[in-house]
Amino acid sequence: MTSIAETHEIGSIELPAPEWDRATPLIRLLKARHSSRAFSTRALPLEVLSALLWAAFGINRADAGGRTAPSAHDWQEIEVFAVLAEAAYRYDPATHALRLVKGGDLRPLTGTQDFVGGAPLDLVYIADFGKMSGANDEQRTFFASADAAVIAQNVYLFCACTGLATVVRGLIDRRRLAGALGLPVTQRIVLAQTVGYPAI
Ligand SMILES: Cc1cc2nc3c(=O)[nH]c(=O)nc-3n(C[C@H](O)[C@H](O)[C@H](O)COP(=O)(O)O)c2cc1C
């Protein structure tokens, strides 16, 4: 192993081959992570959905209510909505349950690309600006985007680990989707993410 001091370089540093041994499982997932836009219509078992939602933004430290993804100021302002064929739900991490938001199939409204209506699950990341105390609207938008993005990466890694296909999406008609979900103005749609089995 070489330290930066031993290279006697302060300019560009040519990096040696990565030392991956201690991080092998993570490296395998990072190598596998990619976006997919072709999905099977096959439904996700509830057990898979359960694990996926926990990985996305579940509680991983029972004592402090800490989550699987970091959030600015620990606001934990991102609500993960699961839009399924039957209905749209809000994931409640505290009880690890899905709470009904709206019945009916809203999947086609979660994006402007045609695959969103056929895949079994569209996650929608919604920032509750009301939880972001002391920030102005510009700061709220900035931090909510970052906070949603790290959740999306959790989902990418979960999918890489379990053989699921996924793509995070910004192409959303937000006004239309917010209306369909009945969101108050303080709840802002940040990103969506489609998940399903790969198309055969
Ligand atoms: C913030 C963000 C928004 C994105 N929005 C879309 C989108 O609306 N539709 C889409 O098909 N892909 C979208 N993507 C996926 C990118 O196109 C994709 O990550 C990029 O092409 C690199 O491919 P890879 O993820 O396979 O490495 C988005 C990615 C990010 C990070």
PDBQT file of the ligand as one rigid body, heavy atoms in Angstrom, charges set to zero:
ROOT
HETATM    1  C1  LIG A 301     -31.764  13.349 -11.332  1.00  0.00    +0.000 C 
HETATM    2  C2  LIG A 301     -31.922  12.314 -12.420  1.00  0.00    +0.000 A 
HETATM    3  C3  LIG A 301     -33.008  12.389 -13.260  1.00  0.00    +0.000 A 
HETATM    4  C4  LIG A 301     -33.182  11.432 -14.260  1.00  0.00    +0.000 A 
HETATM    5  N1  LIG A 301     -34.318  11.481 -15.016  1.00  0.00    +0.000 NA
HETATM    6  C5  LIG A 301     -34.562  10.482 -15.914  1.00  0.00    +0.000 A 
HETATM    7  C6  LIG A 301     -35.814  10.431 -16.605  1.00  0.00    +0.000 A 
HETATM    8  O1  LIG A 301     -36.694  11.253 -16.427  1.00  0.00    +0.000 OA
HETATM    9  N2  LIG A 301     -36.010   9.423 -17.466  1.00  0.00    +0.000 N 
HETATM   10  C7  LIG A 301     -35.070   8.436 -17.698  1.00  0.00    +0.000 A 
HETATM   11  O2  LIG A 301     -35.327   7.538 -18.493  1.00  0.00    +0.000 OA
HETATM   12  N3  LIG A 301     -33.886   8.455 -17.031  1.00  0.00    +0.000 NA
HETATM   13  C8  LIG A 301     -33.616   9.439 -16.149  1.00  0.00    +0.000 A 
HETATM   14  N4  LIG A 301     -32.458   9.431 -15.413  1.00  0.00    +0.000 N 
HETATM   15  C9  LIG A 301     -31.501   8.320 -15.591  1.00  0.00    +0.000 C 
HETATM   16  C10 LIG A 301     -30.282   8.768 -16.385  1.00  0.00    +0.000 C 
HETATM   17  O3  LIG A 301     -30.642   8.986 -17.733  1.00  0.00    +0.000 OA
HETATM   18  C11 LIG A 301     -29.222   7.686 -16.267  1.00  0.00    +0.000 C 
HETATM   19  O4  LIG A 301     -28.799   7.591 -14.915  1.00  0.00    +0.000 OA
HETATM   20  C12 LIG A 301     -28.015   8.010 -17.138  1.00  0.00    +0.000 C 
HETATM   21  O5  LIG A 301     -28.367   7.871 -18.510  1.00  0.00    +0.000 OA
HETATM   22  C13 LIG A 301     -26.829   7.106 -16.849  1.00  0.00    +0.000 C 
HETATM   23  O6  LIG A 301     -27.180   5.755 -17.025  1.00  0.00    +0.000 OA
HETATM   24  P1  LIG A 301     -26.949   4.699 -15.847  1.00  0.00    +0.000 P 
HETATM   25  O7  LIG A 301     -27.853   5.074 -14.713  1.00  0.00    +0.000 OA
HETATM   26  O8  LIG A 301     -27.312   3.359 -16.444  1.00  0.00    +0.000 OA
HETATM   27  O9  LIG A 301     -25.516   4.783 -15.465  1.00  0.00    +0.000 OA
HETATM   28  C14 LIG A 301     -32.235  10.396 -14.439  1.00  0.00    +0.000 A 
HETATM   29  C15 LIG A 301     -31.121  10.347 -13.600  1.00  0.00    +0.000 A 
HETATM   30  C16 LIG A 301     -30.982  11.281 -12.587  1.00  0.00    +0.000 A 
HETATM   31  C17 LIG A 301     -29.785  11.172 -11.657  1.00  0.00    +0.000 C 
ENDROOT
TORSDOF 0
